[in-house]
Amino acid sequence: MNTTTRAILQTVMTSDASLTEPERGFVRRLLDGDFGETAVPIATVGERLLVTQKRAAEMLSVNRVTIWRMTRDGMLHPVEILPGMLRYSLKEITRLAQAGTATENLSRGSRGLGAVASAA
């Protein structure tokens, strides 16, 4: 972390009385250099815990039809707010995005090996 960022965070800690204790703890961990996964909250204050189909598609870098198919196939478990109005758990979408990146890299590697084996 550069010195300007550190100074800004220290100023916020000393001058912002509206910070909650969890927010203060988060800033303290940043100042101490703890950038681990546990330091980053899944949803910040005011952020929605349920997202629309469109937002879920954007987060996973897929088409909205793919989100519908993933729901149909049981990969996603939407919450029905009103009849026909579905929302998706931000936590579930985030988990799929992280798992999808690892799975995508693995499947690309295995396809590459299969192509090499069949060519030989």
C-alpha positions as CSV (number, residue, x, y, z in Angstrom):
1,M,0.0,0.0,0.0
2,N,1.4,3.4,-0.9
3,T,1.9,6.2,1.6
4,T,-1.0,8.3,0.3
5,T,-3.5,5.5,0.6
6,R,-2.2,4.7,4.1
7,A,-2.5,8.4,5.1
8,I,-6.1,8.5,3.8
9,L,-7.1,5.4,5.7
10,Q,-5.5,6.7,8.9
11,T,-7.4,10.0,8.5
12,V,-10.7,8.2,8.0
13,M,-10.1,6.1,11.1
14,T,-9.4,9.2,13.3
15,S,-12.0,11.6,11.8
16,D,-15.0,9.6,10.7
17,A,-17.2,9.0,13.8
18,S,-19.9,7.2,11.7
19,L,-17.7,4.1,11.1
20,T,-19.1,1.0,12.7
21,E,-16.9,-1.3,14.7
22,P,-16.7,-3.9,11.9
23,E,-15.7,-1.2,9.4
24,R,-13.1,0.1,11.8
25,G,-11.7,-3.5,12.1
26,F,-11.6,-3.8,8.4
27,V,-9.6,-0.6,8.0
28,R,-7.3,-1.7,10.8
29,R,-6.6,-5.0,9.0
30,L,-5.9,-3.1,5.8
31,L,-3.5,-0.8,7.6
32,D,-1.8,-3.9,9.2
33,G,-1.4,-5.4,5.7
34,D,-3.9,-8.2,6.0
35,F,-5.4,-8.4,2.5
36,G,-6.6,-12.0,2.9
37,E,-10.0,-13.3,1.7
38,T,-11.5,-12.9,5.1
39,A,-10.8,-9.2,5.1
40,V,-13.0,-8.7,2.1
41,P,-16.7,-8.8,2.9
42,I,-19.1,-10.5,0.4
43,A,-21.6,-7.7,0.6
44,T,-20.9,-4.2,2.0
45,V,-23.5,-2.2,3.8
46,G,-26.2,-1.1,1.3
47,E,-25.3,-3.8,-1.3
48,R,-28.0,-6.1,-2.3
49,L,-27.8,-9.8,-1.3
50,L,-30.0,-10.8,-4.1
51,V,-29.3,-9.9,-7.8
52,T,-31.4,-9.9,-10.9
53,Q,-30.9,-12.4,-13.7
54,K,-29.3,-9.7,-15.8
55,R,-26.8,-8.9,-13.0
56,A,-26.1,-12.6,-12.4
57,A,-25.4,-13.0,-16.1
58,E,-23.0,-10.0,-16.1
59,M,-21.2,-11.4,-13.0
60,L,-20.7,-14.8,-14.6
61,S,-20.0,-13.4,-18.1
62,V,-22.7,-15.4,-19.7
63,N,-26.0,-14.8,-21.5
64,R,-29.3,-14.5,-19.6
65,V,-30.5,-17.6,-21.4
66,T,-27.5,-19.5,-19.8
67,I,-28.7,-18.3,-16.3
68,W,-32.1,-19.7,-17.1
69,R,-30.6,-23.0,-18.2
70,M,-28.4,-23.1,-15.1
71,T,-31.6,-22.6,-13.0
72,R,-33.4,-25.3,-14.9
73,D,-30.5,-27.7,-14.5
74,G,-30.3,-27.0,-10.7
75,M,-27.0,-25.2,-10.7
76,L,-28.6,-22.0,-9.5
77,H,-31.3,-21.8,-6.8
78,P,-33.3,-18.5,-7.3
79,V,-35.6,-16.9,-4.8
80,E,-39.1,-16.1,-6.2
81,I,-39.9,-12.6,-5.0
82,L,-43.3,-12.5,-6.8
83,P,-44.7,-15.0,-9.2
84,G,-42.3,-15.1,-12.1
85,M,-39.9,-12.6,-10.5
86,L,-36.6,-14.4,-9.7
87,R,-33.6,-13.1,-7.8
88,Y,-30.3,-14.9,-7.3
89,S,-28.1,-15.1,-4.2
90,L,-25.1,-12.9,-4.5
91,K,-23.1,-15.4,-2.5
92,E,-24.1,-18.3,-4.8
93,I,-23.2,-16.3,-7.9
94,T,-19.8,-15.3,-6.4
95,R,-19.1,-19.0,-5.5
96,L,-20.0,-20.1,-9.0
97,A,-17.8,-17.4,-10.6
98,Q,-14.8,-18.5,-8.5
99,A,-15.4,-22.2,-9.1
100,G,-16.1,-21.5,-12.8
101,T,-12.8,-19.9,-13.3
102,A,-11.0,-23.0,-11.9
103,T,-13.2,-25.4,-13.8
104,E,-12.8,-23.4,-17.1
105,N,-9.0,-23.5,-16.8
106,L,-9.1,-27.3,-15.9
107,S,-11.4,-28.1,-18.8
108,R,-9.3,-26.1,-21.3
109,G,-6.2,-28.0,-20.2
110,S,-7.9,-31.4,-20.6
111,R,-9.3,-30.5,-24.0
112,G,-5.8,-29.4,-25.0
113,L,-4.4,-32.8,-23.9
114,G,-7.1,-34.7,-25.7
115,A,-6.4,-32.8,-28.9
116,V,-2.7,-33.6,-28.6
117,A,-3.4,-37.3,-27.9
118,S,-5.7,-37.6,-30.8
119,A,-3.3,-35.9,-33.2
120,A,-0.5,-38.2,-32.2
